[in-house]
Structures are given as C-alpha cells and as structure tokens.
Amino acid sequence: MRVGIIGAGIGGLTLAQALIEQNIEVSLFDRDLAAEKTGGYRLHLSEAALKSIHKHLPDNIEKLLKLSGTGPESFAQFSIVDHHGKTKLCLRQTDEEDLLMIGRIPLRKILAINLEEVIRWDTHFTHYKEEDSGIILYFSNAPSEKVDILVGADGVHSEVAKQLLGRSTAKYAGVMGIAGRSLLTPQLRSTINKDFFKGPGFAVGPKGIGMFITVHAPTTKNELITNLDVLEEPYIVWSVAAIDEELRGNFRKLTSDELEKEAYELIRHWDDSFLALINNSEKGKTAAFPFWYPSNLTSWKHSRITLIGDAIHPMPPTSGLGASTSILDAVNLAKKLVKYDDSSYALQAYQADMLKYAPKAVAEARPPLYWQRRFKNTFIRKFAMSVLIPCVSVVLKIKDSIKK
C-alpha cells in the first residue's frame, strides 16, 4: 500500500511519520520550498496531541519537541486586560494538564526529520484522477504519481477537498487578524503587562477590536537542537483582530510594512505598551489571516480518499486547538490504516472518530468571537470590563483562597 499525502504541514508530516513507523510506504507533496519556508507563529499542542506523538511517532521527535519549546510553566494562566493595559481577569490553568508551546517553524522542521526520501518540496498539486489500479496525482511542475490512498492535508481551501466534495470546506468567520512578532528586548520586557509572562492574554478594546499577546521564551541549550537550528530567540507574538465592519480594505494584498500600519491604526488610541509591540515588529514577518470555520462538517463516503486537519475542519485560532486536532487526525488515520486491511473500512472508521472530537474543538473557538462581536457595543464592553469581569475575578480569588 502506498499512501500519497498532499500537504506537508503539521498534520501531513505527523501522518507520514506515523505510517513509516508501521512500514507503510508514503509519498508527501508540498508546494513550499522547505520545512522552514512557512509563515505562522507559536502553536499550542495539547496533552492529547502530546500523548499521540509519544505513542505513535519516533522517540527522538518527542524529545526534540520538548527541548525546543516550553511546557506548562509558560501557560500558568490566561489574562484578560483592557486597552489601557490593566488586567481585569486571570484564569489559572490546571497543574495536571501537560502541554507544549512551540514555534511553527521548529515544529515543522522536527516533524520532517528523516523524511528527506519521501517529501517532494516545491511540488504543486492540481488534481487527481481515479482508476481501478489506483489514484493518479497531477502536478503543475512535476510528473504524475500513482498512489493507492490519497490524503488531503493541504489546509484551508484544500484542492483535494474541492474535488472530492465538490465544494470548499471553509467558511469565513467574519473576522480578520493581523499578526506579527517582536523580539523580547529589555525595553519591551519592562513595558508590557507582567501577566503576559505567566501565559497568553487577550486585550479588549473599543469597536470589537481585540489583541492577542503571548510571550515565547524557550531557554533550553542542547546540542541536539543546536545542530537542527530550531531553538528560537525569545519573542512576543501579537495579533490584532477586528470584525469586518471595522476593516478598511483587503488586507491580503498588503505588504508586511503596510499591515503593521493597519494594525497600528486599529489600536492607535490604546496604551503605548501595545503600540510598542507593533512598532518593534520584525520586518517582513507581519501577515494577515482570515478566521475560518468548517462550511459543513459532515460525513462523506470514499474508499480511497480522505481529508485531515484544516482541509476538512478549519478553525479560528481562538481555541488554540488547530495544530493539536491535525495531529490527532493524523495518528487516528494511521492507526486505522494499520488495523484494517480494507481501506474503505479504515477511512470510514477514521472519519467516524474525527467527527466526534473535531466539532468539539471548533466549538471551543466560537465563544471568543461571539463576545468580540458583542463588545462592539460600547455599553456592553464597558459594563463587562468594569463590572462583570472584575466580579468574576473576585469570585475566583475567593474560591482559590478556600481551596488553599
């Protein structure tokens, strides 16, 4: 059996590693030039995703991931602050849950270890053709390939999904984000809210505009990761998100510098500590991204073709579960292909499981966007930030005191 995977993102790479561990032949195709040639920022891997990696991927991958990122100590709490920079609520995380915070580029480079012979970089997939003997994959810049099973792991607006289902699997959520990162200089370290060093935070401002902030400061020094060049310098990820009514144009056509100016304009009346993050952004690394939901996350039937990750269930970053769910998909699918000789049964079994946990992950991303729209109303926002959220904070502190 030869499995063809379109897309060498988090899900596609995890699937390839899990299948190769079981001696299943894999070919992986991606339009990027290399694993590190990708956008994106820090990602959150859940306890369930880490357990899947531990059980089904090579041992050295789990070790390298943990050496390259940060653990629960970097997510002790989640803070809600106002646009003046004042903390209104700290939601403390449980000590029991394991997690990993890691940059997208280090994560992708580590997942691509020892896959040099199976990844075809700079390969642009266009469509497939089904035959009795297999599935023919066609590319705009490479010869066709034949596989027995095709997996679409090619993200939002997946070409595999469009041909398989006859539609896009993504629906625009009505929110656009502009994200960048700033190196953690002594100046920024001294000016940003100190709660952000205990975990990510979200700032709420007028007109339904929000700003997500997270500090990423891995400190491990180890020869293994030094040789791989995956340890990142400490930095701060910032993301300004606004609903469509507050946007002035099509951000996707703007350069990095232009996007920084747009982000600054959206929060120009906020506290200087937020503006400093944008002013100190790394040049060329600011990007715009729309938030997506699944257009119709329901079952489909096919005996040789399936979808994983954002190709079937794109979700806004507000839940932080996109990468983790892609990993769960990949491991789940690999397990089914190993367990069942009948590929049709294996793919349907994978799909049945995925349709249980993926909708829950998508659902977790909805409440923040709901409240972002509600906070466009000045009265609701001011009442929530000055009365409701502080009251919740007091109640939580009382509960913590009782426990202690």
N, C-alpha and C positions, 0 to 999 in steps of 0.2 A: 504493500500500500504506500502510495506517495501522496503526501498532503501538500497542497500549494496554499501559501498564505500571502494575501495581498495586504501590505502594510506592516512595517517593522517598528510600530510604536510599542507602547508598554504591553498591550495585550498580545500582539503578534510575536514579539520576542519571547514573552513568557510561554506562549504555546509552543514555539519552536523548541525551547529548552526542555519543556516537559515531555514532548514527543520523542526527542532524541534520547532522553534518559530511558525511554522504553524501546529504543532501537527501531523507531518508525522513521522512514525517510521523509525529509522535509525540504521544501524549497520556499524561500522567503523573498518577496519582491517589494522594493520600496523606491519611491521617486527621489528621496533625499540622497545627497552625495555620500554621507557617512552618518554614523550614530550620533555624533556631536553636532551635526548640521541640522539643528532643530531649534524652534523657539520654545517659550514656556519658562516656568519658574519653579519654585519649590512645590513639591507634591506631598500629600499625606497618605501613608499606607497604613491601613487599619490592622488590628490584631488578626482578623480573619484572613486578610491578604498575606500577612507575615507567616501565619501557620501554613497556608497553602504553599508558599515558597519553601518553607522548611521541609515539608513532606515530599514535594514533587520536583524540586529543582536541585541542581548540583550543590553540594555543601558549600563550595567556595563562593557561590553567588550570595547566599545569605550572609556569610561572614563579611564579604566586601561591602554589601549594602549597609550593614550596621556600622562598619568602620567609617563609611563615607557620609553618613547622615547623623541625625540627632534623634534621641528617643523621647520617652515620656517627660523627661526633665524640661524639654523645650515646649511642652504643651500642658503646663500645670493649670492653666486657666484660659478662659476666653473672655475678653473685656469688651464692653460696650461703652463708648465715650461720645461726648458731644463734639460739635465742630469747633468748640473753644479749647478742646484738648483735655477736658475734665472727665475722669472716669465716673460712670454712673452705675455700672454693674459689673461684677466679676463672677463668672460662672466657673467654679472649680471642677476640674476633671477628676475622674476616679483614679485611684492609685493602681487598681487591678489591671487596667487595660494596657496592653503593650501597643506601641505604635512606632512609626518611623517617619521622620520628616527629611526629605532628600530632594535635591535639585533634579529637574527633569533630565538634564544632560548626563550627570553622573549615573542616574538610574538607567538610562538607556544604554550608556556605554558598558555598564556592568552586565546588563541583561544580554548584551551582544557578544560577550566573551565566548570564544571558541566556536563562533558561528560563521567564521570567515568563509568556509566552504559552502555554506547554504544560503547566505544572504546575497542577493543581487541588488546592489545600490544603483542609484541613477537609472532605474527601470520604470517606465511609465505605463502602467496598465490601462487598457482602453475598454476591453470587453472579453467575454468568454463565449465559447460555443460548445454545446453538449453533444457528445457522440456516444455510441454504445460502448466503445472501448475506453472512454474517459472524458475529461473536460479539457478543451484546448484553450489556453490563455493567450491573449494577444496584447502586444505592447507597441507603442508608437516608435520606440527606438531600440527594439531588441527582437530577436527571433521568437516565434511562438513556442510554448511549452505545453506538455501534456501532463495532467495530474489525475489522480483517482478521486480526491476530495478537495474541494475549494473552500477556503475560509476567508470571508471578507473581514479584515481587521483594519480597514482603510479610513476609519474615522468618520466625522460628520460629513454628510454628502457623499457617502461611500458609492463608488461606481458599481461595486458588486451588488450592493443593496438595491440600487436603482434598477439594475437589470433583473435581479431575482424577484423583487417585489413589485416592480413597475411603478415605483414612487420613491420619493425621498423619505428617509426615516427621521428627519429632523424638522422641528417646528420652532420658529423664532419666538423667544420668550418676551420680546419687547424691551429688553434691557441690553445696553452696550457697555462694555468695560474698556478702559484704557489702563494698561498695566506697564510698570517699569520696575527697575531695581536700582538701588543706590548703595554703594559700598559703605560699610558701617564705620565711618570716620569718627574720630573723637568728638568732633563738633555735633554730628547727628546723635551720637551716643548720649550726649549731655542734654540735647534739646527735646528728644521725643519722649512721650509718656513712658514712665518706667514700667508700667504694667505690660507693655509690649515685649519686655524681656522675659516675661513669665509665660507668654503664649500669644497667639494671634489676637487681633482685636478688630472691631468694626466701628468706624466713626459715622455718626448720623448727622446730616446737615439739612438745610432748607431745600425745598423743591424736590424732595425724594432722592437727593444725591447722597451716596454713601462712599466710604473709602475703607477698603480692607488693608490692613498692615500686619506684616509678620516679619520677625527677625530670624535670620538663619545664620547661625554661627557655629559650624562644626569645628571641633578642636583636635580631633584625633590625628596623631602623627604616626604613620605606619608605612613601612617600606612597600607593602603590597599595593596600597592605594597611591603612594607616591609614584610608583612605576606606571600605574594606569592613568595618572594625571586626572583624577576625578575629585580630589578634595578642593572645595571652593573656598575662596576668601569670604569672610563674614559679610553679609549684605542684608539689606532691608527690601522686601518686596512690597510695593504699594499698588493698589488698583482702585481707580475711581470709576464707579458705576452709576449710570443715570438711565432713567426711563426715557423712552423715545421722545416724549413731549419736550424734554429739556435738551435734546441734541440738535446741533445746528447744521449737520450735513452728514455725508457718508464718510465715516472715519476710516473705512478700509482702504481708501485711496490716498490717505495722508502718509507722509514720511514720519520717521521716529521723532524728529525735532518738532514737526507740526503737531503731532499727537501730544507731546509734552505741553505745548502751548494751549491746546484744547483742554487738557486735564487741569492745567493751572487756571484757566478761565472758569471752569466749572466750580472751582473751590476758592476763587480769588478772595472771598471775604472770610475765609476760615483762619484759624490760628496760624501764626508763622511757622510753627513746627511742622505742619502738614505741607505748607508751601515749600519748605526747605527740602523735603524729600523729593519733590518734583524737580526743583532747581539743581539738585545734586545727582540726578539720574545718570546712569552710564549711557553714554552716547551710542545711538544705534540699536538700543535694546528695548525701546518702548514700543508697544504694539497694541492694536485694538482687537477686541474679540467680542462677537455677539454671544449672548447666552442662548442655549438651545434646550428644548425638551424633546422627548420622543414624539413623533407625529401620531403613531398608533402602535403601541407596544403590545401586539397580539401575536398569536402563533401563526406559523406558516408551515407548508409541507414541501420538503425536498429531500431526496435520499442521498445527495452527494454535495450539497452546498449549504453553508450556514454562515452566520454573522456573529461577531463578538465585539464587545466594547462600544465605543461611540458610533460604530457603524449601525448598531441596532438600538441602543438606548443612550443617546447623548443626554447630558445633564448639566445644569449650571454648576459653577464651582462653589456655590454657597454651601453645599453639603460636604465638600472635600472628599467625596467618595468615588469620583470618576475613575481614577487610576486603580484604586483597590477593586472596584467592580470588574474592570477589564481583566485584572489578574485572576479573580475568581472565575470569570468566564473561561479564560484560557485553561486553567487547571481542571475545571469541571469538564470541559470538552475533551481534553487529553485523557482523563480518567475513563470517560465513556467510550472513546475510540479504542482504548486498550481492553476494556471489559467486554465489549460486544463485537463479535465477528461481523454482524450485519451493520453496515454503516448507516443504513436508513434508521434502524432502531437506535443506534448510538446518537445520531444527530437529534432525533426526537426526544430522547431521554435528556440530553444536554439542554435542549430548549425548554423542556418542562421544568427543570430545576431553575434555569435562568429567569423564567417568568415568575418565579416565586420571590427571588431576592432582589432582582434589578428594580422592579417597581417600588420597592420599599426605599431603595437608595435614592431614586428620583424624587419620591415623596418628601424625603428629608431636605431636599433643596428648595422646596416650594415656600415654606413659611417666611424666610428672609425676604424673598422677592415680593410676597404679599404685603409685608409690613413696609417695605420700601415704597410701594405704591401708596399705602395708607399715609405714610409720613410726608407725602407731598402736600397734604392738608396741614396748614400751619398750626391750627388749634390742636389737632391730634398729636402732631410731633411734639409741641411744647408741653402738652399735658403728659405725654408718655415719658419725656426726658426729665421733666421737673417733678412729677408726682408718682406716676405708676412705676417706672423702673427703679427709682430710689426706694420706693416702698418694698419692692421685691428684694432689693439688695439688703434692706434691714431684716426682712424675714429670714433670708438665707443666712445672715450672720448670726441671728438668734439660734437657728437650727444647728449651726456649726458649734456654737458655744455649748448647747445642750449635749451634743454628741461628745464633746471633749470632757 
